[in-house]
Amino acid sequence: GAGYLVYASAAGALQAPGVPMLDSKRRVEEHLATLPVPHAVIAPAYFMDNLDYPWNRAVLRAGQWPIPLPPDRTVQLIPAIDMARFAALVIGQPGDFAGRRIELASDEVTGPEAARILSGILHRPITHPQAMPGPLAPMAPFFRWLADTGFHADIQQLRTRYQEIGWHSLR
C-alpha cells in the first residue's frame, strides 16, 4: 500500500558484478523495477562513517589508511549525515525524484591525500598502504572493484544543485 518508496542502495551497484555487497543492492533495485510502486533510488558511495568500524579502527591504530588503492586512484566518500539529508529531500519531493537513481558522494580523495588529512586530524602519522591489511581481507572483491572501476558520482553537480545538503569533505 505504499505510495512512494525511497531505497538506499550503493553507488556502483549496477556496474559491479561479482562484488557480493553490491550485487545484493543491485538485485533489490532490479526487483523494485518490477513493482507498481513509484520509487527513487539513492546510491551513496563509501561511507566516511565506515572509518569507525572496528576493523577499520584497528587499521587506523596501526597507522594506515584503510582503503588499499593505487596511490593515484581516488575513492569517493560521503558521511551518513549527507546521505540522510539527501534522503529527506527525496522523500519530501516524490514528484521530483520518483523514477530516478542518484549516486551520492560528497568528497573524492586519493589514499595519500586521505592519509595526510587523517594524519593532521589524528596528530600522528597515517600512511597509505597499497596492500590489503589483514582485517580487510573479506572485503577484497570490493577493494579490487574500487581499484579497477570505482564510484563515479558527479560531486560538483550534487554540490551545486543541492546546496541545502551542506555537503561535507573528509577533512
N, C-alpha and C positions, 0 to 999 in steps of 0.2 A: 503493500500500500504506500510505499514511499513515493513522493512526487519528484524527488531530485536527490541524487546521490553524489557525494564527492569522495573519491578514492585516493588515498595516499599510496602511490606506487613507488617507483625508484627511477631516477634518471638512467637512461641507457638500457632499461629492461627490454625494450623492443629490439635491441641490437646486440644482445649478449647471450647467444646460445651456449649452453654448457656451463653457465655460471649459476649454480643452484639457487642462490638467494635472489638473483634477478629473474631466473626462469619462473619461479613461483609467482612473482609480481606480474610477469607477462601473461601467465595463464589466467590470473584473475582479470586482467584487462581484457583478454580475449573473451572471457565469459561475460563480462559486463556488456560487451558489444552485442551480445545475443539477447539481452534483456530489454523489455519495452519501457525502461525507466530512463528518463533524461539524466545524464551524469557528466561529470567532469573528472579528469584525472590530473592530480598534481604529482609531479615526479621529482623529488628532491635528490640532489647529488649526495656526496658523502657528508654525513652529519659531523660538524665540528664537535658536537657533544660526545661522539664516539671516542674522542681522545681520553675521556674519563672512564671508559670501560676498564675493568680490572686488568685484562691482558694488555691493553694499550698503556695503562698506568705503569705496568711492570717494564715495558719497553722504554717509556719516558724516564723512569727512575734509573734505567741503565744508560741514560744519556743519548737515546736515539729517537729520531722522528719515526713514528710507527707506520708510515706508508712507504714501502720499499718500491721506488720507481727510479728509472734512469734520471740523472740529475737535471736533464733539460726537459723532462716531461712534467707537465703541470697536472694538478688534480684540482677539480672544482669542489668547493666546500659550501656548506650552509649550516647555520645554527638552527636548532629546533624552533627557536622563537621566531625566526624569519619565516619558516615554513608554516608555523601556526598562524601567524598574522596573515599570510597569503591564503591559507585555508579559510580563515574567517571571511576574507574578502570574497573568495569564490563561493562560499556557502551563502553569503548575503546577496550575491548578484547572479542568480542562476541564468537570467536572460543573457548575460554577457559571457558566461563560461560553459553552459551546457554544450556538450559535444566537442569540447576542446581537451587537449592534453598539453600540459605546460611543464617543461622541465625547469627546475629551480636550482639556482646556485647564487651565492652572494659574493664569493671570492674565488680566486684561482691562484695557486702558488706552486712553485717547484719545491722539491724536497729541500734543497739548500736554502731557499727563501724561508720556508717554514721553520727550518732548524734555527736560522738567525732570529726570526720573530720569537720563537719559544725560548731561545737562549736568553733573550732580553727580558722576557716576561718572567721566566723561572729563575733568573740570575745565576745560571750555571750553564755550562756548555752542553748543547744538544747537537748531535751530528746527524747526517743523512746517510744511513746505510742503504746500499742497493740490494744487499742480500736479505732474504726473508728471516726476520727474527723468529726464533723458535715458537713463542706463544702465538704467532700469527699464521703458522703453517696451515691450519684448517681453512684459512681464507685465501690460499694460494690461487685458486682459479679466478677469484675476484681481482686480486692484485695483478695477475697476468693480463686480464682483460683491461684493467686500468692502464697498464703499460702499453698495450697494443692499440686500444681504441679510446677508452676513457669517456668522460662526460663532455657534452657539447651544448650546455645551456648558454643562451645569449645573455650574459650577465649585464652588459651595458644596456641592452633593451629593457631588461627587467628593472634595473635601477632607474632608468629614465621614465618608463611608462607607469611604474607602480612605486612612486617615491614615498607614498604613505606607509610602506612596509618598514622603512627605516633600516634598510639592509646593513648588515654587519660585515666586517672583514675579520680575518683570523686574528689580526692584531688586537 
